Amino acid sequence: MANSTWTVLELLRWTQAHFTSKGIETARLDAECLLAHVRGTDRLRLYVDFDRPVDEAERARFRELVRRRATDRVPVAQLTGVREFWSLPLAINRDVLVPRPETETLVQVALELAPDPDAELRVLDVGTGSGAVALALARERPKARITATDLSPAALELARRNAEALSLCERIHFACGDLYEPVRGERFDLVVSNPPYVARGAALPPELAHEPELALFAGADGLDVLRLLVQDLDAMLEPGGAAAFELAPDQAGSVERALAAGGFVDVRTTRDLARRPRVVSARRPNPEAG
Ligand SMILES: C[S@@+](CC[C@H](N)C(=O)[O-])C[C@H]1O[C@@H](n2cnc3c(N)ncnc32)[C@H](O)[C@@H]1O
């Protein structure tokens, strides 16, 4: 990258090869995201500009991002400060988990559990991080009132900023605290959570070292937080209310069993786009409904 004239296409090709040699699976995508960021444009525009030269100032900024991506394995979203989730642009920093594509399956399941777009739902998102799930649900269910909680004040601060940027903050209440503790005594029509579910000691990609431990780990089998969420779920739901939890594929069976043992009905697992079990959902029975 040191000599004088480089076109957009040449830079992308060089960077893709460099990232691939470093074992980065999404080499081309990452190169495009970083170069688009440096040029203040979007990925599509790069294709129109393939033959244009990239000036030295842009190349210098790009070089530094490429180094941090390849050598330090900083996630692209932390380098660009933004990640798209459910077609919503979200600000991202080191205080939050970078929203993952598989979490869109959690949103999908939640919407199926509450299919009426005009319903005045009360929704709880536990461990909201960047606000990804709460914001997607607020966008899709315009009459829903959402409480989004997190143990991390810094995460909540960013979630609040994201809600403001998307003009969704009026219907989302942010509350700091442990799991259901900030909303004790309240009941919801829908409870969702993408909690920490990684087992301590699991072999992990180096990118995860840049994300908050609090967002990732949950005891020896990764189930510590999910167990608590299921244990106290009954008290949080209205009769007939539903819940959906994201988890690791090998955790679906035990969470399904815990929900069934707790008296919940319609217990089922939904697979993500990669066909892996990803979301377990259930409903609190409603005796009134017969
Ligand atoms: C896996 S991240 C999910 C973030 C976001 N919902 C998403 O899907 O991108 C889990 C989140 O739960 C929060 N968290 C961890 N333990 C918690 C607890 N005991 N009570 C509340 N939030 C917790 C973390 O701070 C983190 O923001």
The ligand as a MOL file (V3000), in Angstrom:
LIG
                    3D

  0  0  0     0  0            999 V3000
M  V30 BEGIN CTAB
M  V30 COUNTS 27 29 0 0 0
M  V30 BEGIN ATOM
M  V30 1 C -25.1500 -10.8060 24.4400 0
M  V30 2 S -25.3080 -9.1060 24.8940 0 CHG=1
M  V30 3 C -26.7570 -8.6660 23.9490 0
M  V30 4 C -26.8580 -7.2330 23.6110 0
M  V30 5 C -28.0060 -6.8890 22.6640 0
M  V30 6 N -29.2920 -7.2560 23.2440 0
M  V30 7 C -27.8390 -7.5700 21.3320 0
M  V30 8 O -28.5630 -8.5430 21.0670 0
M  V30 9 O -26.9740 -7.1610 20.5390 0 CHG=-1
M  V30 10 C -25.8980 -9.2770 26.5540 0
M  V30 11 C -26.1840 -7.9740 27.2890 0
M  V30 12 O -26.6630 -8.3320 28.5940 0
M  V30 13 C -26.0860 -7.4810 29.5610 0
M  V30 14 N -26.0820 -8.2070 30.8280 0
M  V30 15 C -25.2130 -9.1620 31.2490 0
M  V30 16 N -25.5660 -9.6150 32.4780 0
M  V30 17 C -26.6760 -8.9210 32.8340 0
M  V30 18 C -27.5080 -8.9310 33.9940 0
M  V30 19 N -27.2610 -9.7570 35.0200 0
M  V30 20 N -28.5580 -8.0860 34.0310 0
M  V30 21 C -28.8180 -7.2330 32.9950 0
M  V30 22 N -28.0640 -7.1970 31.8590 0
M  V30 23 C -27.0070 -8.0270 31.7850 0
M  V30 24 C -24.7210 -7.1370 29.0180 0
M  V30 25 O -24.2290 -5.9310 29.5680 0
M  V30 26 C -24.9930 -7.0730 27.4990 0
M  V30 27 O -25.3170 -5.7500 27.1140 0
M  V30 END ATOM
M  V30 BEGIN BOND
M  V30 1 1 1 2
M  V30 2 1 2 3
M  V30 3 1 2 10
M  V30 4 1 3 4
M  V30 5 1 4 5
M  V30 6 1 5 6
M  V30 7 1 5 7
M  V30 8 2 7 8
M  V30 9 1 7 9
M  V30 10 1 10 11
M  V30 11 1 11 12
M  V30 12 1 11 26
M  V30 13 1 12 13
M  V30 14 1 13 14
M  V30 15 1 13 24
M  V30 16 1 14 15
M  V30 17 1 14 23
M  V30 18 2 15 16
M  V30 19 1 16 17
M  V30 20 1 17 18
M  V30 21 2 17 23
M  V30 22 1 18 19
M  V30 23 2 18 20
M  V30 24 1 20 21
M  V30 25 2 21 22
M  V30 26 1 22 23
M  V30 27 1 24 25
M  V30 28 1 24 26
M  V30 29 1 26 27
M  V30 END BOND
M  V30 END CTAB
M  END
